[in-house]
Amino acid sequence: MPRSLSTSLRAHAWQVSLGRLLLLLLIALVFGLVVGQVLICFLVALAAYGLWMLWSLAQLQRWLGSRTREAPPFEQGVWSEIASFIQSRHQSMRQRQRRLVRLLRAYRSAATALPDGIIVLSPLQQVVWANPAAEGLLGFRLSKARGQPVLNLLTEPVMREWLLGQPQQEPLIDVQTAADRDKRLSMRLVPYQDDHAMLIVRDISLLMKLEQVRRDFVANVSHELRTPLTVIHGYLDMIETDEHPSIATMIEEMHRQSKRMAQVVEDLLTLSRLDATEAAGDEPVSMTAMMATLKREAEALSKGQHQIQVDNLCQADLHGSMKDLHSAFSNLIANAVRYTPTGGSITVRWQLKDQGACFSVQDTGFGIPAEHIPRLTERFYRVSTSRSREKGGTGLGLSIVKHVLNLHQAKLNIESQVGVGSMFSCCFPAERLRPRD
């Protein structure tokens, strides 16, 4: 209804009501003058009008409480306008409620059709709603689980520990259920409005099988390539380039490329072994001896072209796999030597930091653009393909570093600025440290 027409109707309603009151008072005045009791007649008229107002109010209350959709029990006047306004708002609210119900049903149907399990949780982590996929993956019935704490549905200790920890920061990946050991699940907690949350459960069994196929393929191919590469490399070593000067350049290039291919195979085998390893070793690792070894290796790789500084500032050693840690640390140093121009400096440091300890390698090399840093630990990822091949990199070194650190509950932090240099830090938690003998 246009605003001007609605305002006109309200004004007319007040005119009708005021006209009725004035007519009643006029009749009382005339009757009072006739009988000589003007004041009493006025009071009687006002009392009658008040009783009529109360009766109209009672009629409005009855109409509001009625479940039928009958028309308002008023004709013209203020009460009719009030009843019409209430009826209009009521119809608008009913239409809005129908739209919300339709939307809710549509969203629920969509959530029901999803292959991933969804459990809606209250602020107290009680089950509000769940789709059929969640019931199937976790083995419960919504009719019995509604209102219960979600912890009652999680039978595996690792699930309960994850939910009681900080589930919003890290998802739970690759967990088995007691009902079906062949099924592998991932879980993620997504918070939303008013401290509510959604627990999303996904069946990743097929993905894990495909990942295992990939790992087996890489491991098998790497093993199969090792022998022919060794043979090729051996025959190339037997060729005397002095006797065949016309092909000396080709032989040297073939020798260099076969050596590079052999290094790629070795790195792939290392990654395959790390993938198959569930936990790092627990042998004592002397960082004093480790730093001394790394210093000799860095100086040998640099061949006097860089300034090498090694600082052992932490009076603590590590628990872990000496072989794997040495592989990770030496990869970082090799990268620093490889990508730092002649005359640059490389600083290797072992120091306490943030209730733990960090092994860091800082260089004054080319630097890495910020957009490449998140992908550096991917296999075969290179910031500059031509530069990496020229320097002899395989593109697997940082992947090995990441796998080794994950096994040792450590993290790799990368800081870099183009034209200034980079710093790679391996930060270990306090649980991995041991007092130095």
NORCORCOR-V941801 format. One line per field, one symbol per residue. psi: psi as a letter, one per 30 degrees, with the letter a starting at -180 (. if undefined). burial: b if it has 24 or more other C-alpha atoms within 12 Angstrom, else e. A space follows every 50 residues. Layout:
psi: ???
burial: ???
This chain:
psi: kkeeeeeeeeeeeeeeeeeeeeeeeeeeeeeeeefgieeeeeeeeeeeee eeeeeeeeeeeeeefkflhllkhlblaeeeeeeeeeeeeeeeeeeeeeee eeeeeeeeeeeefkfkkkjkklfghkkelkleeeeeefhlkeeffkflkf fffjfkeeeeeeefbiffekljkikllfejffkklkkkkjlakhgllkjk kkjgeeeeeeeeeeeeeeeeeeeffeeeeeeeeeeeffkjfefiffgeee eeeeeeeeeeeeeeeeeeeeeeeeefkfkllhlkjjfeeeeeeeeeeeee eehgfljkkkjifkhlalkajeeeeeeeeeeeeeeeeegklkflkkkkkj lkkhgblkkkjklhaflkkeffefgegkkgkkejeeeeeefglfgfefee eeeeeefghlkkkkkkkkfealkkkjkklffflkkk.
burial: eeeeeeeeeeeebeeebeeebeebbeebbeeeeeeeeeeebbeebbeeee eeeeebeeebeebeeeeeeeebbeebbbbbbbbbeeeeeeeeeeeeeeee eeeeeeeeeebeeeebbbbbbbeebbbbbbbbbbbbbbebebeebbbbeb bebbeeeebeebbeeebeeeebebbbbeeeeebbbbbbbbeeeeeebbbb bbbbeeeeeeeeeeeeebbeebbeebeebeeebeebeeeeeeeeeeeeee beeebeebbbbbbbbbbbbbbbbbbeeeebeeebbbbbebbeebbebbbe bbeeebbbbbbbebebbbbbbbebbbbbbbbbbbbbbbbbbeebbbbbbb bbeeebbbbbbbbbbbbbeeeebeebbeeeebbeeeeeeeebbbbbbbbb bbbbbbbbbbbbbbbbeeeebbbbbbbbbeebbbeee
